């Protein structure tokens, strides 16, 4: 019942999320540096490499399950005394008393759900009397068909199904890691662009203050401006130097983050200085793409959902595998044997023998099997809960990203007007100061207003790109393809 409720909830959610026909990829062509970074990170990021190795391991595990149908060869040799053998003995009961027996056997499971066994035994008598130094060779073949537990080799089929689902889990998990890494690289590069723009603005602000200080000192020397106006200009010079130091530190931290994502090594030429308007052009391109071709949420496009769905299916398969162990082992068997090199006249019995029967085996209580089945049931419930949580998280992530993107685009449009007005105000105050009608303090305030407006514009541009990347990631749109071999 619980599984049915989760299934119905997922179908209802999937029905409400119509996929876009051709989801637009993130706008990466604006900046040539980011695709080159992604190509470098793809082969160098240790988490991506680790997940690729896990995919290979899952593939080998799936191949190992197919080894069930390999032929098994066994051999035994030993001394037997007495015609009666211990039940379950590794030596065949084909030799007379006091004989050295050697046997070679081969077992092979057939895909029709039947075990085929063939054997060849040689015995050499060690006793006295007429049978001394006598010998014989016996060949045999037998078939065994499970009727309850493992009927039709159900255990192997379920293990094969679970192994293939494990490959799907590993592949989807690798895709998740890769897309998360691409998303992290994109955000880190945006942070680096934002820090670079902040450094450029800090240098520009420092230059404006330095020029104002030099002009104020000149006007004070000419006694055209009171000397007290120098203090505020010198103070602002120190403040702008502090801003520049912070911008340089932020730029270094952003580069360190990119180096980390690149596996600890990032040559200097892999991160060239950006173009002057790269951040803003990229933001404008994202805003146009989001407006002209908005993203639509389609939950199955997310690799996290595919991994969780495959894990839930694998857990259900393991439940069926555990329930199979609760059955008793009942098998139908039959076999024939031939005496190959005895002289028929020396024995009164026939050289051909056959047998048929039923074998039943079962543990008393099935305590271990019941506990294992209960554990698999609990794992299956947990996997279905993880799948439901993934659906909820994906939907919430997409809504947050969509809201953030709309807000960032609105900020991007409105902040341009603020920059224009701040620049006009600064020009007016500079002109008034040159005419002797204003004060340096008013010019400094106008400079700070322009710097604040430029920083807000840079922040809005960076936020627009981040929100677009977040929305693309939430919608399941791949940043870059990932093939089997990196």
C-alpha positions as CSV (number, residue, x, y, z in Angstrom):
1,X,0.0,0.0,0.0
2,X,2.8,2.4,0.9
3,X,4.6,1.7,-2.4
4,X,1.3,2.3,-4.3
5,X,0.9,5.7,-2.5
6,X,4.4,6.8,-3.4
7,X,3.9,5.7,-7.0
8,X,0.6,7.6,-7.3
9,X,2.3,10.7,-5.8
10,X,5.1,10.5,-8.3
11,X,2.8,10.1,-11.3
12,X,0.8,13.1,-10.2
13,X,3.9,15.2,-9.9
14,X,5.3,14.0,-13.2
15,X,2.0,14.8,-14.9
16,X,2.3,18.4,-13.6
17,X,5.8,18.9,-14.9
18,X,5.7,19.0,-18.7
19,X,9.2,18.8,-20.2
20,X,10.4,21.4,-22.7
21,X,10.8,20.1,-26.2
22,X,14.4,21.2,-26.5
23,X,15.7,22.6,-23.2
24,X,18.1,25.4,-23.8
25,X,21.6,24.8,-22.6
26,X,23.3,27.3,-20.4
27,X,24.8,30.2,-22.3
28,X,28.4,29.2,-22.3
29,X,29.4,30.6,-25.6
30,X,29.7,34.1,-24.3
31,X,32.9,33.2,-22.4
32,X,35.4,30.9,-24.1
33,X,37.2,30.3,-20.8
34,X,34.5,28.3,-19.1
35,X,34.2,25.5,-21.6
36,X,37.9,25.1,-21.5
37,X,37.8,24.9,-17.7
38,X,35.1,22.2,-17.9
39,X,37.1,20.2,-20.3
40,X,40.1,20.4,-18.0
41,X,38.1,19.6,-14.9
42,X,36.5,16.6,-16.5
43,X,39.7,14.7,-16.6
44,X,41.3,16.1,-13.4
45,X,38.6,16.3,-10.8
46,X,39.1,13.4,-8.3
47,X,35.4,13.1,-7.5
48,X,34.6,12.6,-11.2
49,X,37.4,10.1,-11.6
50,X,36.2,8.2,-8.5
51,X,32.7,8.0,-9.8
52,X,33.9,6.8,-13.2
53,X,35.8,4.0,-11.4
54,X,32.6,3.1,-9.5
55,X,30.8,2.8,-12.8
56,X,33.5,0.4,-14.0
57,X,33.2,-1.6,-10.8
58,X,29.4,-1.9,-11.2
59,X,29.9,-3.1,-14.8
60,X,32.4,-5.7,-13.6
61,X,29.9,-6.8,-10.9
62,X,27.2,-7.2,-13.5
63,X,29.6,-9.3,-15.7
64,X,30.5,-11.4,-12.7
65,X,26.9,-12.5,-12.2
66,X,26.9,-13.9,-15.8
67,X,29.8,-16.1,-14.7
68,X,27.1,-18.3,-12.9
69,X,26.8,-20.2,-16.2
70,X,30.5,-21.1,-16.3
71,X,31.4,-24.8,-16.2
72,X,32.8,-26.0,-12.9
73,X,35.4,-28.7,-13.0
74,X,36.3,-30.8,-9.9
75,X,38.7,-33.7,-9.2
76,X,39.1,-36.1,-6.3
77,X,41.3,-39.0,-5.5
78,X,41.6,-41.2,-2.4
79,X,41.5,-44.6,-0.8
80,X,38.2,-46.3,-0.1
81,X,37.6,-49.4,2.0
82,X,34.3,-51.2,1.9
83,X,31.7,-51.1,-0.7
84,X,29.5,-48.7,1.3
85,X,30.3,-45.0,1.1
86,X,29.6,-42.3,3.5
87,X,26.5,-40.3,2.3
88,X,27.8,-37.1,0.7
89,X,31.2,-38.5,0.1
90,X,33.4,-36.9,-2.5
91,X,34.4,-40.4,-3.7
92,X,31.9,-42.2,-6.0
93,X,30.4,-45.5,-4.8
94,X,31.5,-47.4,-7.9
95,X,34.6,-49.3,-6.6
96,X,34.8,-52.6,-4.7
97,X,36.3,-52.8,-1.2
98,X,39.9,-51.5,-0.7
99,X,40.4,-49.5,-3.9
100,X,42.1,-46.4,-4.9
101,X,39.5,-44.1,-6.6
102,X,40.0,-41.1,-8.8
103,X,37.2,-39.0,-10.2
104,X,36.9,-36.0,-12.5
105,X,33.5,-34.2,-12.7
106,X,32.1,-31.1,-14.5
107,X,29.0,-29.2,-13.6
108,X,27.3,-26.7,-15.8
109,X,24.0,-24.8,-15.3
110,X,21.8,-24.6,-18.4
111,X,19.8,-21.6,-19.1
112,X,16.6,-23.7,-19.1
113,X,17.0,-23.9,-15.3
114,X,18.6,-27.4,-15.2
115,X,22.0,-28.5,-13.7
116,X,24.0,-30.8,-16.0
117,X,26.7,-32.9,-14.3
118,X,29.1,-35.3,-16.0
119,X,31.8,-37.4,-14.3
120,X,34.4,-40.0,-15.0
121,X,35.8,-42.3,-12.3
122,X,38.6,-44.8,-12.2
123,X,39.2,-47.4,-9.5
124,X,42.0,-49.8,-8.9
125,X,41.5,-52.6,-6.4
126,X,44.1,-53.0,-3.7
127,X,42.6,-56.1,-2.0
128,X,43.8,-59.7,-2.2
129,X,42.2,-62.7,-3.9
130,X,40.5,-62.8,-7.2
131,X,39.9,-59.1,-7.3
132,X,43.5,-58.2,-6.7
133,X,44.8,-55.7,-9.2
134,X,41.4,-55.4,-10.8
135,X,40.3,-52.0,-12.1
136,X,37.4,-50.3,-13.8
137,X,36.3,-47.0,-15.3
138,X,32.8,-45.6,-14.9
139,X,31.2,-42.6,-16.7
140,X,28.0,-40.9,-15.6
141,X,25.7,-38.0,-16.4
142,X,23.0,-36.5,-14.3
143,X,20.4,-33.7,-14.5
144,X,18.9,-31.8,-11.6
145,X,16.0,-29.4,-11.8
146,X,15.1,-27.1,-8.9
147,X,11.3,-27.1,-8.3
148,X,10.8,-24.5,-5.5
149,X,13.8,-22.4,-4.4
150,X,15.8,-21.2,-7.4
151,X,13.3,-22.6,-9.9
152,X,14.5,-21.5,-13.3
153,X,17.6,-20.2,-11.6
154,X,15.5,-17.3,-10.1
155,X,18.4,-16.4,-7.8
156,X,20.7,-15.8,-10.6
157,X,18.1,-13.8,-12.6
158,X,17.3,-11.6,-9.6
159,X,21.0,-11.0,-8.9
160,X,21.6,-10.1,-12.6
161,X,18.7,-7.7,-12.5
162,X,20.0,-6.1,-9.3
163,X,23.5,-5.9,-10.7
164,X,22.2,-4.1,-13.9
165,X,20.2,-1.7,-11.7
166,X,23.4,-1.1,-9.8
167,X,25.1,-0.1,-13.0
168,X,22.2,2.3,-13.6
169,X,22.7,3.7,-10.1
170,X,26.4,4.2,-10.7
171,X,25.9,5.8,-14.1
172,X,23.3,8.2,-12.8
173,X,25.4,9.0,-9.7
174,X,28.4,9.7,-12.0
175,X,26.2,12.0,-14.0
176,X,25.1,13.7,-10.8
177,X,28.7,14.3,-9.7
178,X,29.6,15.6,-13.1
179,X,26.7,18.0,-13.4
180,X,27.3,19.2,-9.8
181,X,31.0,19.7,-10.7
182,X,30.0,21.6,-13.8
183,X,27.6,23.7,-11.8
184,X,30.3,24.3,-9.1
185,X,32.9,25.3,-11.8
186,X,30.4,27.7,-13.3
187,X,29.6,29.4,-10.0
188,X,33.3,29.5,-9.1
189,X,34.1,31.2,-12.4
190,X,31.3,33.7,-11.9
191,X,32.7,34.4,-8.5
192,X,36.1,34.9,-10.1
193,X,34.6,37.3,-12.7
194,X,32.7,39.1,-9.9
195,X,35.9,39.4,-7.9
196,X,37.8,40.6,-10.9
197,X,35.1,43.3,-11.6
198,X,35.3,44.3,-7.9
199,X,39.1,44.7,-8.3
200,X,38.6,46.8,-11.4
201,X,36.1,49.0,-9.6
202,X,38.3,49.4,-6.6
203,X,41.2,50.5,-8.8
204,X,38.9,53.0,-10.6
205,X,37.6,54.3,-7.3
206,X,41.2,54.6,-5.9
207,X,42.1,56.5,-9.0
208,X,39.2,58.9,-8.8
209,X,40.0,59.6,-5.1
210,X,43.7,60.1,-5.8
211,X,42.9,62.6,-8.6
212,X,40.5,64.5,-6.3
213,X,43.2,64.6,-3.6
214,X,45.8,65.9,-6.0
215,X,43.3,68.6,-7.3
216,X,42.3,69.5,-3.8
217,X,46.0,69.9,-2.8
218,X,46.5,72.1,-5.8
219,X,43.5,74.3,-5.0
220,X,44.6,74.5,-1.3
221,X,48.1,75.6,-2.5
222,X,46.4,78.3,-4.5
223,X,44.3,79.2,-1.5
224,X,41.2,78.6,-3.6
225,X,40.0,75.8,-1.3
226,X,40.2,75.6,2.5
227,X,42.8,73.2,3.8
228,X,40.3,71.3,6.0
229,X,38.9,69.6,2.9
230,X,42.1,67.6,2.5
231,X,41.3,65.4,5.5
232,X,38.3,63.8,4.0
233,X,40.0,63.2,0.7
234,X,43.0,61.6,2.4
235,X,40.7,59.4,4.5
236,X,38.9,58.2,1.4
237,X,42.2,57.3,-0.2
238,X,42.9,55.0,2.7
239,X,39.5,53.5,2.5
240,X,39.8,52.8,-1.2
241,X,43.1,51.1,-0.5
242,X,41.4,48.9,2.0
243,X,38.7,48.0,-0.6
244,X,41.4,47.2,-3.1
245,X,43.1,44.8,-0.6
246,X,39.8,43.0,0.0
247,X,39.1,42.7,-3.7
248,X,42.5,41.2,-4.3
249,X,41.9,38.7,-1.5
250,X,38.5,37.8,-2.9
251,X,40.0,37.3,-6.4
252,X,42.7,35.0,-4.9
253,X,40.1,33.0,-3.0
254,X,38.0,32.6,-6.2
255,X,41.0,31.3,-8.1
256,X,41.8,28.8,-5.3
257,X,38.3,27.5,-5.6
258,X,38.8,26.9,-9.3
259,X,42.1,25.2,-8.6
260,X,40.4,22.9,-6.1
261,X,37.8,21.9,-8.6
262,X,40.4,21.3,-11.3
263,X,42.1,18.7,-9.1
264,X,44.7,20.9,-7.5
265,X,46.4,22.1,-10.6
266,X,45.4,25.1,-12.8
267,X,48.0,26.7,-15.0
268,X,48.0,30.5,-15.3
269,X,47.1,30.4,-19.0
270,X,44.0,28.3,-18.1
271,X,42.4,31.4,-16.5
272,X,43.2,34.4,-18.7
273,X,42.1,37.9,-17.7
274,X,38.4,38.4,-18.7
275,X,37.3,41.0,-21.2
276,X,36.1,44.2,-19.7
277,X,32.4,43.6,-20.3
278,X,32.4,39.8,-20.1
279,X,30.4,39.6,-16.9
280,X,27.7,41.9,-18.1
281,X,27.5,40.4,-21.6
282,X,27.1,37.0,-20.1
283,X,24.4,38.2,-17.7
284,X,22.5,39.8,-20.6
285,X,22.7,36.6,-22.6
286,X,21.3,34.6,-19.7
287,X,18.5,37.1,-19.2
288,X,17.6,36.9,-22.9
289,X,17.7,33.1,-22.9
290,X,15.6,32.9,-19.7
291,X,13.0,35.2,-21.2
292,X,12.9,33.7,-24.7
293,X,13.1,30.0,-23.8
294,X,12.3,29.5,-20.1
295,X,13.2,26.3,-18.4
296,X,10.5,23.7,-17.6
297,X,10.8,21.3,-14.7
298,X,10.9,17.6,-15.7
299,X,11.9,15.5,-12.7
300,X,13.1,12.4,-14.6
301,X,15.7,14.7,-16.3
302,X,17.6,15.0,-13.1
303,X,20.3,12.4,-12.6
304,X,19.6,12.4,-8.9
305,X,16.1,11.2,-9.6
306,X,17.4,8.5,-12.0
307,X,19.8,7.3,-9.4
308,X,17.2,7.2,-6.6
309,X,14.7,5.5,-8.9
310,X,17.2,2.9,-9.9
311,X,18.2,2.4,-6.3
312,X,14.6,1.9,-5.3
313,X,14.1,-0.7,-8.1
314,X,17.3,-2.4,-7.0
315,X,16.0,-2.6,-3.4
316,X,12.8,-4.1,-4.6
317,X,14.7,-6.7,-6.6
318,X,16.8,-7.6,-3.5
319,X,13.6,-8.0,-1.6
320,X,12.4,-10.6,-4.1
321,X,15.9,-12.2,-3.9
322,X,15.6,-12.5,-0.1
323,X,12.1,-13.9,-0.3
324,X,13.3,-16.6,-2.7
325,X,15.6,-17.8,0.1
326,X,12.6,-18.4,2.3
327,X,11.5,-21.3,0.0
328,X,12.5,-24.9,0.6
329,X,14.9,-26.4,-1.7
330,X,13.2,-29.2,-3.7
331,X,14.8,-30.7,-6.7
332,X,14.1,-33.4,-9.2
333,X,17.1,-35.4,-10.4
334,X,17.9,-38.2,-12.7
335,X,21.1,-39.8,-14.0
336,X,22.7,-42.7,-15.9
337,X,26.1,-44.5,-15.5
338,X,28.2,-46.7,-17.8
339,X,30.9,-49.2,-16.9
340,X,33.4,-48.6,-19.7
341,X,36.2,-51.2,-19.5
342,X,35.0,-54.1,-17.4
343,X,34.5,-57.4,-19.1
344,X,30.8,-58.1,-19.0
345,X,31.2,-61.8,-18.4
346,X,33.1,-61.2,-15.1
347,X,30.1,-59.6,-13.4
348,X,26.6,-60.6,-13.1
349,X,25.2,-57.1,-13.1
350,X,24.6,-54.8,-16.0
351,X,27.1,-52.3,-17.3
352,X,24.4,-49.7,-17.5
353,X,22.6,-48.1,-14.5
354,X,20.2,-45.3,-13.9
355,X,18.6,-43.4,-11.1
356,X,15.8,-40.8,-10.5
357,X,14.4,-39.2,-7.4
358,X,13.6,-36.1,-5.4
359,X,15.8,-34.2,-3.0
360,X,14.5,-31.8,-0.3
361,X,16.6,-29.5,1.8
362,X,15.5,-26.7,4.1
363,X,16.9,-25.0,7.2
364,X,14.9,-25.4,10.4
365,X,13.2,-22.1,11.3
366,X,14.6,-19.9,8.4
367,X,15.8,-17.5,11.1
368,X,18.7,-16.0,9.0
369,X,16.5,-15.9,5.9
370,X,13.7,-14.1,7.7
371,X,16.0,-11.6,9.2
372,X,17.6,-11.0,5.8
373,X,14.3,-10.5,4.1
374,X,13.2,-8.1,6.8
375,X,16.4,-6.1,6.3
376,X,15.8,-5.9,2.6
377,X,12.2,-4.8,3.2
378,X,13.5,-2.0,5.4
379,X,16.0,-1.0,2.7
380,X,13.3,-0.9,0.1
381,X,11.1,1.4,2.3
382,X,14.1,3.7,2.8
383,X,14.9,3.8,-0.9
384,X,11.3,4.7,-1.8
385,X,11.4,7.4,0.9
386,X,14.6,8.8,-0.6
387,X,13.0,8.8,-4.1
388,X,10.0,10.8,-2.7
389,X,12.3,13.2,-0.9
390,X,14.3,13.7,-4.1
391,X,11.2,14.6,-6.0
392,X,10.2,17.1,-3.3
393,X,13.7,18.6,-3.2
394,X,14.0,18.9,-7.0
395,X,10.7,20.7,-7.2
396,X,11.6,23.1,-4.4
397,X,15.1,23.7,-5.9
398,X,13.6,24.6,-9.2
399,X,11.1,27.1,-7.7
400,X,13.8,28.7,-5.6
401,X,16.0,29.1,-8.7
402,X,13.1,30.4,-10.8
403,X,12.3,33.0,-8.2
404,X,15.9,34.0,-7.8
405,X,16.3,34.4,-11.6
406,X,13.3,36.6,-12.0
407,X,14.5,38.8,-9.1
408,X,18.0,39.0,-10.6
409,X,16.7,40.0,-14.0
410,X,14.6,42.7,-12.4
411,X,17.6,44.0,-10.5
412,X,19.7,43.9,-13.7
413,X,17.2,46.2,-15.5
414,X,16.8,48.7,-12.7
415,X,20.4,49.0,-11.5
416,X,21.5,50.5,-14.9
417,X,19.4,53.6,-14.2
418,X,21.1,54.0,-10.9
419,X,24.5,53.8,-12.5
420,X,23.6,56.4,-15.0
421,X,22.2,58.8,-12.4
422,X,25.2,58.3,-10.1
423,X,27.6,59.1,-13.0
424,X,25.6,62.2,-13.8
425,X,25.6,63.3,-10.2
426,X,29.4,62.8,-9.9
427,X,30.0,64.8,-13.1
428,X,27.9,67.6,-11.7
429,X,29.7,67.7,-8.3
430,X,33.1,67.6,-10.0
431,X,32.1,70.6,-12.2
432,X,30.8,72.5,-9.1
433,X,34.1,71.8,-7.3
434,X,36.2,73.1,-10.1
435,X,34.1,76.2,-10.2
436,X,34.6,76.7,-6.5
437,X,30.9,76.2,-5.8
438,X,31.2,72.8,-4.1
439,X,33.3,70.9,-1.6
440,X,35.5,67.9,-1.9
441,X,33.2,66.1,0.5
442,X,30.4,66.3,-1.9
443,X,32.6,65.0,-4.7
444,X,33.7,62.1,-2.5
445,X,30.1,61.2,-1.6
446,X,29.2,61.2,-5.3
447,X,32.2,59.0,-6.0
448,X,31.1,56.5,-3.4
449,X,27.6,56.6,-4.8
450,X,29.0,55.7,-8.3
451,X,31.2,52.9,-6.8
452,X,28.2,51.5,-4.9
453,X,26.1,51.6,-8.1
454,X,28.8,49.9,-10.2
455,X,29.3,47.2,-7.5
456,X,25.5,46.7,-7.3
457,X,25.5,46.3,-11.1
458,X,28.3,43.8,-11.0
459,X,26.6,41.9,-8.2
460,X,23.3,41.9,-10.1
461,X,25.0,40.6,-13.2
462,X,26.8,37.8,-11.3
463,X,23.5,36.9,-9.5
464,X,21.7,36.7,-12.9
465,X,24.3,34.2,-14.2
466,X,24.2,32.2,-10.9
467,X,20.4,32.1,-10.9
468,X,20.4,31.0,-14.6
469,X,22.9,28.2,-13.8
470,X,20.9,27.2,-10.7
471,X,17.7,27.0,-12.8
472,X,19.4,25.0,-15.5
473,X,20.8,22.6,-12.9
474,X,17.4,22.3,-11.2
475,X,15.7,21.6,-14.5
476,X,18.2,18.8,-15.2
477,X,19.7,20.5,-18.3
478,X,23.3,19.2,-18.7
479,X,26.1,21.7,-18.6
480,X,28.3,19.4,-20.7
481,X,28.0,15.9,-21.9
482,X,29.8,13.0,-20.2
483,X,30.7,9.9,-22.2
484,X,31.7,6.5,-20.8
485,X,35.4,7.2,-21.2
486,X,36.7,10.6,-19.9
